[in-house]
Amino acid sequence: MKLDNKVAVVTGAASGLGLATCKALAAAGARVVGFDLDQQRLDAALDGIPGIAVDVSDEASVKAGIETVVQRFGAVHVAVNCAGILGPCKTLSKGQLFPTDLWNRVLGVNLTGTFNMIRHAALAMSANDPEATGERGVIINTASGAAREGQMGQAAYSASKAGVIGMTLPIARDLAEHGIRVVSLAPGLFESGMSAGMPAKVSETIVNGLLFPRRMGHPQEFAALVQHVVENAYLNGLTLDIQCGTR
């Protein structure tokens, strides 16, 4: 799908991978709308790109956000799910169990929130006239290398991201008849608010296990892959790793 003049919605748009994706898609000619929890922070970060306060874990909020985009811009062609939280906690630590409310919160944002966006974005996309390629829309989700090789304290996070990977193919199959592609990206350790909150020892261990170039990923590199997925009509129903050989 060509991005020029297409309407793209990006969640988690106030920082990190989401913010870099907003900027990359806008530079490629798309009309971008960013979703994030805090309107003030969103407006400051996007610097002229329109933003809407949306809580992806709340279906009503997602529905209202997508409907607002359609009303203002006429359509949704691309949806990129970057909203996510870590919620680090051990399953059992000093006699304390992993709190159920934290578990539900992490899965609510990372997994259910992604599915909320997929459903409502797909509904909007289904009304689009098809491109020359037959496409009506592209949905890109953010999984994680932690889905397969999670660190200590990442039970909820890893489970949520494994869920994103697991639902990618069946959803792509569900939406194929509507001309909507679904692809997930699984980043390793990237420079972001999430990685900034990790203990230095943990991030150093991960970086030391990488191949060339032995460093954290730059958000712009993730955004470049998002752009490629949108523009390459033969990518569908799979998860692409972008983690520099993380082990």
C-alpha positions in Angstrom: 0.0 0.0 0.0 1.4 3.4 -0.9 1.4 5.7 2.1 0.9 9.0 0.3 -2.3 10.6 1.6 -3.3 7.5 3.5 -4.7 7.8 7.0 -2.6 6.0 9.6 -3.4 5.5 13.3 -0.5 4.7 15.7 -1.0 3.8 19.4 1.6 4.5 22.1 2.3 7.6 20.0 3.7 9.8 22.8 7.1 8.1 23.0 9.5 5.4 21.9 8.6 3.2 19.0 5.1 4.7 18.5 6.5 8.3 18.3 9.2 7.2 15.8 6.6 5.4 13.7 4.3 8.5 13.6 7.2 10.6 12.3 8.3 8.1 9.7 4.8 7.6 8.3 4.1 11.3 8.2 7.4 11.8 6.4 6.3 9.2 3.9 3.2 11.2 3.1 0.6 9.6 5.4 -1.9 11.6 7.4 -1.1 10.3 10.8 -3.1 10.4 14.0 -1.5 9.4 17.3 -3.3 7.6 20.2 -2.0 7.7 23.7 -3.4 8.1 27.3 -2.2 11.6 28.0 -3.5 14.3 25.6 -1.0 17.0 26.9 2.0 14.7 26.6 0.8 13.5 23.2 0.4 17.0 21.8 3.9 18.0 23.1 5.6 14.9 21.6 3.8 14.8 18.2 4.7 18.4 17.5 1.9 19.2 15.0 0.8 15.6 14.2 -2.8 15.3 15.5 -3.3 13.2 18.6 -6.3 11.8 20.5 -6.3 10.6 24.1 -7.3 6.9 23.9 -7.0 4.1 26.5 -6.5 1.0 24.3 -7.6 -1.3 27.2 -11.0 0.3 27.1 -13.0 -0.8 24.1 -15.4 2.2 24.3 -12.4 4.6 24.2 -10.9 2.8 21.2 -14.2 2.8 19.3 -14.6 6.5 19.9 -11.1 7.2 18.8 -11.4 5.3 15.6 -14.8 6.9 14.9 -13.3 10.4 15.4 -10.5 9.6 13.0 -13.0 8.5 10.3 -15.1 11.6 10.9 -12.1 14.0 10.6 -10.1 12.3 7.9 -12.6 10.1 6.1 -11.0 6.7 6.6 -8.4 4.5 8.3 -6.0 2.7 6.0 -3.1 1.8 8.4 -3.2 0.9 12.1 0.0 0.4 14.1 -0.2 -1.0 17.6 2.7 0.2 19.7 1.0 0.9 23.1 2.4 -1.4 25.8 3.5 -1.6 29.4 6.0 -3.9 31.1 4.6 -4.5 34.6 7.8 -6.3 35.9 7.2 -8.6 38.9 8.3 -12.1 40.0 5.8 -14.9 40.2 6.8 -15.3 43.8 9.1 -13.0 45.7 9.7 -12.8 49.5 6.4 -14.6 50.1 4.4 -12.3 47.9 2.6 -13.5 44.8 2.4 -11.7 41.5 -0.6 -9.4 41.9 -3.7 -10.4 39.9 -4.6 -6.8 39.1 -1.1 -6.2 37.7 -1.4 -9.3 35.5 -4.8 -8.2 34.2 -3.5 -4.7 33.6 -0.5 -5.9 31.5 -2.6 -8.2 29.4 -5.4 -5.6 29.2 -3.1 -3.1 27.6 -0.7 -5.3 25.6 -3.0 -8.1 24.4 -6.7 -7.0 24.8 -5.7 -3.5 23.9 -4.1 -4.6 20.6 -7.2 -6.7 19.8 -9.5 -3.8 20.6 -7.6 -1.7 18.0 -7.5 -4.5 15.5 -11.2 -5.0 15.5 -12.3 -1.4 15.3 -9.6 -0.4 12.8 -10.6 -3.4 10.7 -14.2 -2.4 10.7 -13.3 1.1 9.4 -10.9 -0.4 6.8 -13.6 -2.7 5.5 -15.4 0.3 4.2 -12.4 1.5 2.1 -12.3 1.2 -1.7 -9.6 -1.4 -2.5 -6.2 -0.3 -3.8 -4.9 -1.6 -7.1 -3.3 -4.4 -5.0 -6.7 -5.3 -3.6 -5.8 -4.0 -0.2 -8.2 -2.0 2.0 -5.9 -1.8 5.0 -2.8 -2.9 6.9 -2.6 -3.6 10.6 0.8 -3.9 12.3 1.2 -5.1 15.9 4.1 -4.9 18.2 5.0 -8.3 19.8 8.5 -8.8 21.4 11.4 -11.1 21.6 10.3 -11.6 25.2 7.4 -13.7 23.8 10.0 -16.4 23.3 12.9 -15.5 25.6 11.5 -13.5 28.4 13.6 -12.3 31.3 13.1 -12.8 35.0 10.0 -10.9 36.2 8.4 -10.8 32.7 5.8 -13.5 33.0 2.8 -11.2 32.3 4.7 -9.2 29.6 6.0 -12.3 27.8 2.5 -13.9 28.0 0.9 -10.8 26.5 3.4 -10.6 23.6 3.2 -14.4 22.9 -0.6 -13.8 22.6 0.0 -11.1 20.0 2.2 -13.5 18.0 -0.4 -16.3 18.4 -3.3 -14.3 17.2 -1.6 -12.7 14.2 -2.1 -15.6 11.7 -5.8 -16.4 12.6 -6.7 -12.7 12.4 -4.9 -12.4 9.1 -7.0 -15.3 7.9 -10.2 -13.7 9.3 -9.5 -10.4 7.5 -8.1 -11.7 4.2 -11.6 -11.6 2.6 -11.8 -7.9 3.3 -8.4 -7.1 1.8 -6.8 -6.3 5.1 -3.2 -7.6 5.9 -2.0 -8.3 9.5 1.6 -8.5 10.4 3.4 -8.4 13.8 6.9 -7.2 14.6 8.9 -8.6 17.4 11.6 -6.1 18.5 14.4 -6.9 20.8 16.0 -4.3 23.1 15.3 -0.8 21.7 16.1 2.6 23.1 12.8 3.6 24.7 11.1 4.4 28.0 10.7 0.7 28.6 14.4 -0.1 28.3 15.3 3.0 30.3 13.4 1.5 33.2 15.3 -1.8 33.1 18.1 -2.6 35.5 21.5 -1.7 33.9 22.8 -5.2 34.5 19.9 -6.8 32.6 20.2 -4.5 29.6 24.0 -4.9 29.5 23.6 -8.6 29.5 21.2 -8.5 26.6 23.4 -6.1 24.6 26.5 -8.2 25.2 24.7 -11.2 23.6 23.8 -9.4 20.4 25.4 -9.7 17.0 26.7 -6.7 15.0 25.9 -3.9 15.6 26.2 -4.7 19.3 23.8 -2.0 20.6 20.2 -1.3 21.4 17.9 -0.7 18.4 17.0 2.8 17.4 13.3 3.6 17.3 13.7 4.8 13.7 14.9 1.3 12.7 11.6 -0.1 14.0 9.7 2.6 12.2 11.5 1.9 8.9 10.3 -1.8 9.1 6.8 -0.6 9.8 6.9 1.5 6.6 8.3 -1.4 4.6 5.5 -3.8 5.8 2.9 -1.2 4.8 4.4 -0.8 1.4 5.1 -4.5 0.7 1.8 -6.1 -0.2 3.2 -9.7 0.0 3.8 -9.6 3.7 0.8 -11.0 5.6 0.1 -13.3 8.5 3.5 -13.5 10.0 5.7 -12.1 12.8 9.0 -10.5 11.8 11.9 -10.3 14.3 13.9 -7.1 14.5 16.3 -7.9 17.4 19.9 -8.2 16.0 20.3 -11.9 16.9 19.1 -11.5 20.5 19.8 -14.6 22.6 
